[in-house]
Amino acid sequence: MKKILLLIIIIVGFTQLYSQKKFTNYIEVKNTPVKNQQRTGTCWSFATASFLESEILRLKNKTIDLSEMYEVRNIYEDKALNYFLRQGKTNFSEGGLAHDFIRAMAINGVVPQTVYPGNPKGETVLNHAEISSILEAYVKAIVKSRQHTDYWKEGFDAVLDVYFGKKPDNFMYDDKEFTPGSFAEYLGLNPENYIELTSFTHHPFKKYFVLEIPDNYSSGMYYNIELQKLKEQTDYALENGYSVCWDGDVSEAGFGRRTGEIDIEEDFNGVFDGNQQDYGLIANLRQSQFEQLKTTDDHLMHIVGKAKDNTGRKFYIVKNSWGNSGEHDGYYYMSEKYFLLKTISIMIHKNALMTDVKPVFYLPDAIY
């Protein structure tokens, strides 16, 4: 009996080993080490910082660790004024989008992580539960007040100083003095070089529109293209050495937080049929799921390459901001199916645009 049990264990073990999903990377864009957003809702800042760090590697061949919290703090200032002027009729939360980081960079520049870690008391774990609640209560109280002065701005900034630290006017880096603005220029980061693309059928293609998602408090404009072109554009950018900042839905059952694989589990009545994709059917399905709020703006990540599994299926290599989570140390493999159905938008450098995707005129994210 013991021999039979041992044989069964060996057979099961070999079966599991043989059937385990294996990925082979065939496109890899240079990127920096995985970070951890910890107990914050600031994935947008981590994903965009990671994207820009890859841009710096591409442009300058420099490895730079950008401060995410510097832009989080800057965006909180902008959100507060926006919330006040709109008399509370807009979103105020930790969330944000890639263009928020780009816009903050256009106005306030960028700084290294060592200059502005965003933990003035040396905390080892970033936890924004308290500060996000305080700031939201603050702006709501200001809007509700019947007597408005300019004092509230100073008070709001003072709270940010306590929780994030004072912003630097200048700093030293590599034995040179910089301002945040001159540091962005030194790194070759031009805010006007980045464009966000999306694909939804309730707006005309080859036009800009304000994407209707809660975190788009700043009414950022997205260039709308056909779904097939969105995928082709993403592949084209990666094939030519450009990484992609991704915004999408991660609430699906197929999002394997532990396995590191992101895939579509549901069949959807044959909408996905092998490698022969009917983009019209998929576009209709993604539009329906978006309008039913089944596809929502949950999370931003950074696409840094492509891979194939041991059956030949293609996946995007996605760098996350949850530390070394999953089976691939913080990287995830997203199937093309998942990308097609659950992508909200992407951001790329405008030099990575395909000829037939380029807009007639650019409406950069850095409008300010």
N, C-alpha and C positions, 0 to 999 in steps of 0.2 A: 504493500500500500504506500509506504513512504517513497519507494522508487517511482511509483506512478505519479504521486503528488509532485515530486521533484521534477519529473519529466514535463508535467503540465505547466509548472512555473517557468521552466526553461523555454518551452514553446511560446507561452504568452509573452515572456520577456522579449524573445526574438521577434515576435509578431509586432509588438509595440515599437521596438527599435526600427524595424523595417518600414513600418507605416508612418513613422514620425515625419512631419512636414520638414523639409529642408529647403533653404533658399540659397540661390546663387546670385550674387550681385553682379550686374553687368554694366551699370552706370553708377558712378559715385562722384558727387560734387563735393569738393573740400568743405568741411564744416568743423566747428569748434566743439569741445566737450559738452555732453549733456548737462543741463542744469536742473534745478528743482524749484518750482514756484512755491512749494510747500503749502502752507495754509492761507493762500491768497487766491483771489479770482482774477489774476492778472496774466493769464496765458497769452493774451494778445501782445503784451509787452515782451514776454519771453520768446514767443515765436518770431516776432518781428526783429528783436535784437539778434536772435540766432541767424535769421535771414540776412541781416546787414553784416553780421560777422563773416558770413560766407562771401558777401559782396566785397568786404575788405580783403579777404584772402585772394579773391579773384583779381581785384584791382591793384592791390599793393603787396600781395604776398606777405601780409602781416597777420599775426594771430592776436586779436584784441578781444578782451572781455568787456563788453559794454554794460553799463549800468541800466538795468531794467527799471529800478525804483526811481531813478531820476525822471524818466518820462512818465511813470505812474503819477508821481507828485505833480508834474507839470499839467497833466491831463485832468487831475482833480481840480486844479485851479480853473481850468477852462470849463469843466463841467459845472462848477459852482456858478460861474457868471452866466453860462448858458441857461441853467436851471432857473436862476433868478429872473433873467430877462424874459424867459418864456413863462414866468409866473407859475412854475411847477408843472407845466403841461409837457413834460418830457421825462426821459429816463435819467436816473441818477443811481449808479451802482458801481461796483468794482470793474464790471465788464468793459470791454473796449474792442477796437478793431485795428487792423494793420495800419490803416491810414491815420489813426490817431497818433501812433508812434511817429509816423512820417511827418505829420503836421507839427507835433511837438518838437521834433528835430529841426524843422524849418524855422521855428520861432526861437527855440531855446538851445539848439545845438545838441551835442551828445558828450558824455563823459565816461571815463573808464569805471569799472566796478570798484576799483580800489579807492577812487575819489569819492564816490557816492554809493555806499552799500545799502543805504536806506534802513539801517539799524543803529541809530545813534547811541544806544546803550549797549551795543555789542551782542544783541540777541543772536543766538545760533539758529533759531527757527523763525522765519517770517510768518507772522500770524496777524491777518488784517481783520479778524472778526470784530474786534473792539473799535478800531479806527474807522472802518467802513460804516458801522452803525452810528458812530458819533457824527461823522461828516454828513450823513444823510439826514439825521435829526436836526443838525445845524441849519442846513439849507432850507429844510421844510419850515423851520421856525422863522427864518428870515423872510421867506415868502409870505408866511401867514401874518407877520407883523404889519401893523398899519403905518408905522413910522419907519421910513427907510433912510439910512445914512450910509456913508462910505466906511463906517467903522467895521461893518461885518466882514469886509474883505481882509482887513488887517487881522481881525480875530481868526478868520479861517486860515490865513497864512501862518499865524502863530501856532495853531493846532498842528498844521502840517510840519512845522519846524520841530515840534516836540516829538512827533511820531516817526518822521522820516529823516530829520536833520536839515540844517540850513543848506541852501543851494550855494555852490561855489561860484564866485565871479571869475576866478582864474585858478590855475593849478599847474603843477610841474608833471611832465611826463617825458621820459627819455632825456632828462636834463634840459628840456625846453619848456618854456612857459606858454600855456594855451588858455584861451577862453573856451567855453563850450562850443561857441560858433566856429572859432578857428580850428578846433580839434576835428569837427565834422569835415571841414574843408581839407585838413591835413590827411584825413582818411579817404578822401575822394568820394564822400557821400553827398550827392546832390539830390535834395528832396524832390526835385522836379523830374527825376529820371524813373519814377516808379508809378505803375498803373495797376488798378484792380480790374479784374475781368470776372464776369458772371454769366449765367445762362438761364434765363427764365422767360416763359412765353407770354406772360401778362404785360410785357413791355416789348417794343419793337427791337429787332436786332440791329446792330451797328449804330446804336444810339446810347448815350449816357442816361442813367436814371438813378434816383435815390433809392437804394435798396431798403425795403420795409422790414427791418429787423430791429428789435429793441435796443441793442447796443450801438446802433448807428445814430447816436445822439447828435452828432455833428453834421448829419445829412450828407455824408460822403457819397460821391458820385461813382458809379460803376459802369464800365463799358460792357454792353450786353452782346454776346455772340452765340452762335449755334452750339449745341452741346458737343457735337463731334469736333468742332473747332476748338472748344475749350480743352478737350482731351489732347487733340493734336498739338495745341499750343503748349500745353504742359510738357508733353514728350519732347517737343522741339527745343524748349528751353533747356531741359535736362541734357539732351543730346549735345547741346552746344556749350555746356559748362556753366549754365545759370541754374541756381536753385529757385524754389518756388515757396512762397508763404501761403499756407492753406487754411481756410476757414470752413468748418462744416459741423455735421451732426455726429456725435459720438455716443448717443444714447441707445444705439441699436444692440440687440442681443449678440450680433456678430462682432462687436468690438471686444476683442480678447485682451483684457487688461493683464491677465496672467500669461497667456500664451504669446502675446506680442503679434498676433495676427488679426487683421481687421477685414472682415468679409461679410457678404450678404448671405444670411441663412435662408430667408424665405424665397420660394420659387417664383412668386408673382405671375403664375399662369404662363410660364414660358417666355416672359419678356426678355430674360437673359438666356440666349440659346447658343451655348458654346462660344466660339470666337466670332461668330457672325452676329454682330450687334445691330439691332434695329433701333437706330438712334431716335427715330420718331416716337416709337413706343416708350423708350426709356425717358425721353423728354416729357411726354405726357404723364408718365408715372411720377417723375420727380416734381413736376408742377403740381400735380394733385396732392402729393405728400407735403409739399411746401404750404399749400393753401389750407390743408387740414391740420397744419402745425405738427405733423409727424416728422418733418425735417426742419430742425431748428438750429439756430446759430449757437452751438454749444461750446466750441473749443477751437483754438487756433494751434496749428503745428507747422513744422517746417519740412517740406519734401526735399530730400537730398540725393535721390537716385532712383534706379529701378532694379528689379530682381525677377527671377523666375523660380517657381517652386519645382519639386521633383516630378511634376506632371506637365511642366511647360507653361503653366499659367503665369501671367505677368502681374507684378505687384509694384507699388510705389514704396520706396524706403522713406519712412517718416520719422523725423527726430522729434520726440516729445519733450515736455518740460516737467516730468514727474520723477526726476531722478533716474536711477538705474532700475526702473520697473520693468516687468515682463521678462521674457526669456532671452531678450536681445539687448539687455543693458540700456534700456531707455529708448531704443529704436523699435519701430513697429513696421509691419509689412501690410500695406493696404491694397486690397485687390482693385483691379480696374473697375469691376462692378460697383464696389463701394464708392469709389471716386465718382463715377458717373451719376449715381443716385443721390449721394449724400453730401456732395460738395456745395457749399454756399458761394464761395468765391476764391480766387487766387490773386496773389500779387506777384508781379515780375518786374525786372528791369526792362524799360521800353526797347532797349537794343536787342532783347530776346524775342521781340514780337515777329511773327511770321508776316510776310508781305501782305497776304490777304486778310490779315486780322488788324493791321494797323489802322487806327482811326484817322479820319480826315484831319482832325485837329486833336491835340492833346489837352485834356483837362486834368492836370496833375493833382495828386492827393495833397500837395503842399500849398493849396490855396489858403491864404491868410491875409 
